[in-house]
């Protein structure tokens, strides 16, 4: 059994242990959940240290037959891209558990179900990034909707059940389109090389153009809904507003990355020609997402809505970097996925604490927090700065790489994209000014500053944001070889070399 | 000299045992005291079904076209289908045994004093057990029938008891009786269509055996064949509830006693699809150019129509009825594929879907208020709070119907559509995917009602089921869960048994 399987299986074990604890001892449940997720984080770091970055191939490979009749295997393995995303997931989950200690107290079904759902979700998040079998990936991709659905609908606020349904129906629709494509790929493989779901083998298929384009679209729309790209984004703001901050962190920080990850792993790897055909269209959509998300974010009165729309803008950057088809763009996009995870997490968690204290999520209700709650204000400030990609913080490196990588192939798109950075300054600085500075608005006088628990929860994220801003090399070393391989396998070469500077 | 025909009893033993059980059941009605009848009848039914299952196991590797004077073909797929019917029957009979779903005295006029006194006396209509066994026997014969006359006999043997059983609901009796009458009249029409088509097929080929019809391909006037295929198909499509022959489904599903609805939804589909598969794979395969476009169109319409209309339903039994119509469309897609994959996929789907359906209707019987079952979905709100376990099980079943991964429904759907894609019917795949997306909406709406909506102050509650129902529901649900996680257990068998012989 590969260590990867153990990392993926541990959360399920944790869920089982939590399930055995009586529902009344909620404090014990929380501690067990925290302990379990911390153990998983440590084991996953152990997994990373054992990863040989000099090998570009898939590591920690394991393959067992699952459904022999369709040649479906439980096949897992990771390269650099999957590894960093798994690390993102396993590190974020314990932080979320600690940061949102009281989120589950007010939900519909109590603490126990909440942590079981979180732990089951963690298994699926790891599985979706580790799967090297298309069918297995699809199973995780779809099945992970169910725990999120219950997390939003059962523990969220406001119009939570409508938001949960919207989220589920959008995702299911995309997933079913993808299912049609999965079936198509499977049958074509059956005709050419024998029925298989093995990704490496599927990448060798020769598919005629029309079919390839249609199959590509099936995958791409599913991922564009997940990621979400304009015009498939409308579920995200609703879901983010209704979900608890912890759920939102996992939703935007990790789950939506499955969309962009899928574009790299499936759209480009399985259908390089179709990717080429659709690149102009996708780059256009990405640019629209960047600008549209930014403008919508500027107009938001609700903090959660604001963060949701900034994410749509950021997902535009990631998609643009991916489909620029340059090694820099690809590395940048991958790094962006990680950085966005941490930066959104910090924004949502601090915003969540602000909202719990104030009992409101409207930006206008806050003001002068810097004087009342300095630590919380500084945390929000740093989170915000990371969101607008301030040099010296992690997001800057990735945004820069994406823009450079895109410029070499699509200069116009890169230039318009740069406008997104300018808008980012607006959508972050204005709310920061409104909430943190100025006179203390009524109702804010007696807010309490961060507790020790909250400080402990947020500090690793801020540490990561700062360190990765100055020294992204360890992560980039993991990503670069895999990212280059994706670009080369898709039949692209970096245009810089051709221009000869 | 007249020689006695060879019936090869050993091959038709499973059916004979069930028929024998039914006959003994009739005698029990006459000779055993009322107090013990129900227990004796249940024992006989379960015993007969178990024995039949054992006999099916015994003949599992035998294939023969000559059983019962060439009128029964025992082959791999036939045996699988028979076993499916018997297993579903075993689960269903436990639900049926919960007598409080059935009328105390069928002959009492609804609302009369006679009815009241029969209920006070706790009298039971134990004839349902022999009727049930007759239906099972007919359903076992239907998918192995090798000629048109045997097919017709089997059709009637399992339909007639069902017409009766549909009218025996304890509550809302007028609705139940109306549904029984409707089912009977429309069923009689469809039988007539079937016979009419059979006559044309005989005129075309000069034989009633399916292999004979297949051998006669191209030899005579195609118009006769086409008329024959169309009318025989109408008769069978009626039984599976395909659009446009579906109109009885919602009414009968709603009116019939819920355990019978579950049994009809699960086992009738197996039997009717088994027969359809055999007729089309054996009898009409040579002439596929004639019927494939027709059935493809019907499959597409059935999937989309069932899913769309289900959205508007406010009654859980009607919703499940339309969902079963949509599932009939999926199954037709597997049939149109006309390859071994399609057959294996259909076999898997029928078994998995049948069990899930039984579990679903089993759970529906548990949700009640003081006057009986509550099938109005609006009153199911907040069920997740009152009885989380039952609501969770029902949600799982709905997710399986919707085809979410890690459920048996997903594997079935995947198998069916990959077979359809393989046969080149991409339009079926697209329609199937679209209708699945539509269908997801109303399945999820029920989950919302149970879990995310606060219950209105209402007397609806989940009763503690009797041991029999509990066993049935638990078995059906657990097997569904297992098949979702480890589909190979059944899929390998379905692949091995996906074989018709001529």
Interface residues (C-beta under 8 A of the other chain):
Chain A: X65 X66 X67 X68 X69 X70 X108 X109 X138 X139 X140 X141 X142 X143 X145 X146 X150 X153 X154 X160 X161 X164 X165 X168 X169 X172 X173 X176 X177 X179 X180 X183 X184 X186 X187 X190
Chain B: X344 X384 X385 X388 X399 X402 X404 X405 X406 X410 X411 X414 X415 X417 X418 X421 X422 X426 X429 X430 X433 X434 X436 X437 X440 X441 X444 X445 X448 X451 X452 X453 X487 X488 X491 X492 X494 X495
